[in-house]
Amino acid sequence: MINIEEYVDRTAELINLPLDPEHRPGVVVNFERIAAIAQLVTEFPLPQAIEAAPVFEP
């Protein structure tokens, strides 16, 4: 499992984004939520008959 706190710190550093220490806990919590949602999507089983769409059209 990814260390979300480390990810937030390194990503902010990589994109040169100053992260106020008082905002950091909220950013970490939001990334933990994003990771949980992403896990639901990536682990959802799809039948073999489903093909990826070549173009996304909402």
Secondary structure by P-SEA (a helix, b strand, c coil): ccaaaaaaaaaaaaacccccccaaaaaaaaaaaaaaaaaaaaaccccccccccccccc
